[in-house]
Amino acid sequence: MLAEELIVVDAASPLWNNARPLLDIALKIEQQNGSYTWHGWQKESINAFMQGLPAHCALIAGVWQEDVAQQQESLWLGCVLEVREGVVCSIRTFAAFEDAGLPPTTQLEPGFAHAQELLSLTKSLIAPVAWALFTDKTTWDEWLLTDNDVEQHIDKGQLLASFSQQGRCVLLGSQVSQHRHHL
Protein backbone atom coordinates (compact mmCIF):
# COMPACT_ATOMS: atom_id res chain seq x y z
CA MET A 1 0.00 0.00 0.00
CA LEU A 2 2.85 2.43 0.89
CA ALA A 3 6.32 2.49 -0.65
CA GLU A 4 9.24 1.71 1.63
CA GLU A 5 10.72 5.08 0.68
CA LEU A 6 7.64 7.29 0.68
CA ILE A 7 8.31 10.85 -0.48
CA VAL A 8 6.48 13.68 1.27
CA VAL A 9 6.86 16.70 -1.00
CA ASP A 10 5.70 19.63 1.13
CA ALA A 11 5.52 18.61 4.79
CA ALA A 12 5.74 22.26 5.86
CA SER A 13 2.35 23.06 4.34
CA PRO A 14 -0.41 23.80 6.87
CA LEU A 15 -2.57 21.28 4.97
CA TRP A 16 -0.14 18.56 6.02
CA ASN A 17 -1.47 18.85 9.61
CA ASN A 18 -4.70 17.15 8.51
CA ALA A 19 -3.00 14.71 6.10
CA ARG A 20 -0.47 13.37 8.62
CA PRO A 21 -3.02 11.48 10.80
CA LEU A 22 -4.33 9.74 7.66
CA LEU A 23 -0.81 8.57 6.84
CA ASP A 24 -0.46 7.31 10.43
CA ILE A 25 -3.69 5.32 10.03
CA ALA A 26 -2.55 3.88 6.68
CA LEU A 27 0.74 2.79 8.26
CA LYS A 28 -1.11 1.16 11.14
CA ILE A 29 -3.42 -0.74 8.78
CA GLU A 30 -0.49 -1.82 6.62
CA GLN A 31 1.48 -3.13 9.59
CA GLN A 32 -1.39 -5.22 10.95
CA ASN A 33 -2.48 -8.66 9.85
CA GLY A 34 -5.35 -9.14 7.41
CA SER A 35 -8.04 -9.35 10.08
CA TYR A 36 -7.38 -5.86 11.52
CA THR A 37 -10.15 -3.33 10.84
CA TRP A 38 -10.12 0.42 11.44
CA HIS A 39 -13.60 1.95 11.12
CA GLY A 40 -14.47 -0.53 8.38
CA TRP A 41 -11.17 -0.16 6.53
CA GLN A 42 -9.33 -3.42 5.93
CA LYS A 43 -5.92 -4.04 4.44
CA GLU A 44 -7.27 -6.60 1.97
CA SER A 45 -9.90 -4.29 0.44
CA ILE A 46 -7.49 -1.33 0.31
CA ASN A 47 -4.87 -3.47 -1.44
CA ALA A 48 -7.48 -4.75 -3.91
CA PHE A 49 -8.46 -1.17 -4.73
CA MET A 50 -4.83 -0.11 -5.13
CA GLN A 51 -3.99 -3.09 -7.37
CA GLY A 52 -6.95 -2.22 -9.60
CA LEU A 53 -5.52 1.23 -10.38
CA PRO A 54 -3.55 2.04 -13.53
CA ALA A 55 0.20 1.31 -13.26
CA HIS A 56 1.04 5.01 -12.76
CA CYS A 57 -1.68 7.33 -11.58
CA ALA A 58 -2.71 9.87 -8.97
CA LEU A 59 -5.43 10.01 -6.33
CA ILE A 60 -6.77 13.37 -5.14
CA ALA A 61 -8.74 14.28 -2.01
CA GLY A 62 -10.13 17.77 -1.45
CA VAL A 63 -12.19 18.39 1.67
CA TRP A 64 -13.73 21.73 2.61
CA GLN A 65 -14.96 22.73 6.04
CA GLU A 66 -17.64 25.33 6.58
CA ASP A 67 -16.76 28.23 8.82
CA VAL A 68 -20.19 29.27 10.09
CA ALA A 69 -18.93 32.48 11.71
CA GLN A 70 -17.38 33.73 8.47
CA GLN A 71 -20.05 32.13 6.26
CA GLN A 72 -17.49 30.56 3.96
CA GLU A 73 -15.85 27.25 3.23
CA SER A 74 -12.13 26.74 3.59
CA LEU A 75 -9.93 23.90 2.41
CA TRP A 76 -9.41 21.48 5.31
CA LEU A 77 -7.58 18.69 3.45
CA GLY A 78 -6.04 18.84 0.01
CA CYS A 79 -3.66 16.08 -0.98
CA VAL A 80 -2.43 14.19 -4.02
CA LEU A 81 -1.05 10.67 -3.83
CA GLU A 82 1.19 9.38 -6.60
CA VAL A 83 0.67 5.64 -7.13
CA ARG A 84 3.01 3.28 -8.98
CA GLU A 85 2.10 -0.37 -9.39
CA GLY A 86 -0.48 -0.22 -6.61
CA VAL A 87 1.84 1.48 -4.09
CA VAL A 88 1.72 5.09 -2.89
CA CYS A 89 5.18 6.47 -3.60
CA SER A 90 4.65 10.19 -2.93
CA ILE A 91 2.26 12.48 -1.11
CA ARG A 92 1.89 16.22 -1.54
CA THR A 93 -0.68 18.79 -0.54
CA PHE A 94 -2.38 21.17 -2.93
CA ALA A 95 0.12 23.82 -1.79
CA ALA A 96 2.80 22.03 -3.85
CA PHE A 97 0.97 23.18 -7.00
CA GLU A 98 1.02 26.88 -6.19
CA ASP A 99 4.34 27.39 -8.00
CA ALA A 100 2.76 25.80 -11.08
CA GLY A 101 -0.10 28.33 -11.10
CA LEU A 102 -2.70 26.98 -8.69
CA PRO A 103 -4.17 29.76 -6.53
CA PRO A 104 -3.08 29.76 -2.88
CA THR A 105 -4.87 27.07 -0.90
CA THR A 106 -6.64 29.73 1.17
CA GLN A 107 -8.34 30.86 -2.06
CA LEU A 108 -9.37 27.45 -3.40
CA GLU A 109 -13.09 26.94 -3.61
CA PRO A 110 -15.08 23.69 -3.82
CA GLY A 111 -16.15 24.39 -7.38
CA PHE A 112 -15.57 22.88 -10.79
CA ALA A 113 -13.00 25.46 -11.94
CA HIS A 114 -10.46 24.73 -9.19
CA ALA A 115 -11.16 20.98 -9.34
CA GLN A 116 -10.47 20.98 -13.09
CA GLU A 117 -7.29 22.99 -12.56
CA LEU A 118 -6.10 20.49 -9.93
CA LEU A 119 -6.77 17.56 -12.25
CA SER A 120 -4.93 19.25 -15.11
CA LEU A 121 -1.89 20.19 -13.01
CA THR A 122 -1.74 16.74 -11.44
CA LYS A 123 -1.85 15.09 -14.85
CA SER A 124 0.89 17.31 -16.29
CA LEU A 125 3.20 17.27 -13.24
CA ILE A 126 2.66 13.81 -11.70
CA ALA A 127 0.39 11.33 -13.46
CA PRO A 128 -3.12 10.98 -14.85
CA VAL A 129 -5.77 11.15 -12.14
CA ALA A 130 -7.51 7.82 -11.54
CA TRP A 131 -9.80 9.12 -8.79
CA ALA A 132 -10.46 12.57 -7.37
CA LEU A 133 -12.82 13.07 -4.44
CA PHE A 134 -14.10 16.54 -3.56
CA THR A 135 -16.43 16.83 -0.58
CA ASP A 136 -17.28 18.57 2.68
CA LYS A 137 -15.83 17.64 6.06
CA THR A 138 -19.08 16.11 7.36
CA THR A 139 -19.33 13.70 4.44
CA TRP A 140 -15.59 12.93 4.63
CA ASP A 141 -15.84 12.06 8.31
CA GLU A 142 -18.90 9.91 7.75
CA TRP A 143 -17.17 8.02 4.91
CA LEU A 144 -13.87 7.66 6.76
CA LEU A 145 -15.31 6.69 10.15
CA THR A 146 -18.49 4.73 9.34
CA ASP A 147 -18.20 1.26 10.76
CA ASN A 148 -20.46 -1.76 10.57
CA ASP A 149 -20.77 -3.11 14.09
CA VAL A 150 -22.15 -6.44 12.89
CA GLU A 151 -19.63 -7.58 10.27
CA GLN A 152 -16.57 -5.39 10.96
CA HIS A 153 -16.45 -4.70 7.21
CA ILE A 154 -18.27 -2.09 5.23
CA ASP A 155 -17.96 -1.52 1.50
CA LYS A 156 -16.42 1.96 1.50
CA GLY A 157 -16.74 2.14 -2.29
CA GLN A 158 -20.48 1.54 -2.12
CA LEU A 159 -20.80 4.07 0.67
CA LEU A 160 -18.92 6.68 -1.37
CA ALA A 161 -21.04 5.86 -4.43
CA SER A 162 -24.19 6.47 -2.40
CA PHE A 163 -22.83 9.83 -1.20
CA SER A 164 -22.05 10.75 -4.80
CA GLN A 165 -25.59 9.81 -5.89
CA GLN A 166 -26.95 11.97 -3.07
CA GLY A 167 -24.87 14.93 -4.27
CA ARG A 168 -22.76 14.95 -1.11
CA CYS A 169 -19.46 14.59 -2.99
CA VAL A 170 -18.01 14.80 -6.48
CA LEU A 171 -15.94 11.99 -7.98
CA LEU A 172 -13.77 12.70 -11.01
CA GLY A 173 -10.96 10.92 -12.82
CA SER A 174 -10.28 8.26 -15.41
CA GLN A 175 -11.63 5.36 -13.33
CA VAL A 176 -14.99 6.89 -12.38
CA SER A 177 -16.91 6.02 -15.54
CA GLN A 178 -15.41 2.52 -15.67
CA HIS A 179 -16.45 1.68 -12.11
CA ARG A 180 -19.57 3.79 -11.59
CA HIS A 181 -21.59 0.73 -10.51
CA HIS A 182 -19.28 -0.39 -7.69
CA LEU A 183 -16.71 2.35 -7.03
C-alpha positions, 0 to 999 in steps of 0.5 A: 500500500505504501512504498518503503521510501515514501516521499512527502513533498511539502511537509511544511504546508499547513494542509499537512497537519490534517493529512499526517493522521491519515498517513499514520492510520494507513501505516497502522493498517499496513502493519497489521495482519489481514483481520485488523479493521479500522472503522471498516477499513481493511488491508485486503480491500485497500490493497485490492483497490490499489492493485486495480488502479492504472500502473502510474496514476494519482489520487486526489482528495479535497475536503472543505470545512464550513466556517459558520462564523465567516459564512465561507468554506475553507480547504481542510484537506487537500492532498495528491497521492502518486501511485506506482504499481499499486503502491503510494510512492509520494504524497503532496498537498495542494500547496505544492501546486502553487508554483505551477499556477494553482491559486493559494490554498486559502483561495481554493473553492469547492467548485468545478474550476479549481477541481479541473485545474487540480486535475490538469496540473496533477496530470501534467506534473505527476500522473493521470488522475484515476480518482479525485474526491471533492467533498465537505468535512461532514461527508468525509468524516462519515465516509472515513469513520463509518463502521459496521458493528455487525460484520466489521467490514463495510464496503467503503466504495459503495458508501462513497457511491451512495454519497455521490448519488446523493450529491454529497461529494463529487468523484472525477478521474479516469476510473470513475466512468469505468467503475460507476456501478461499484466504485 
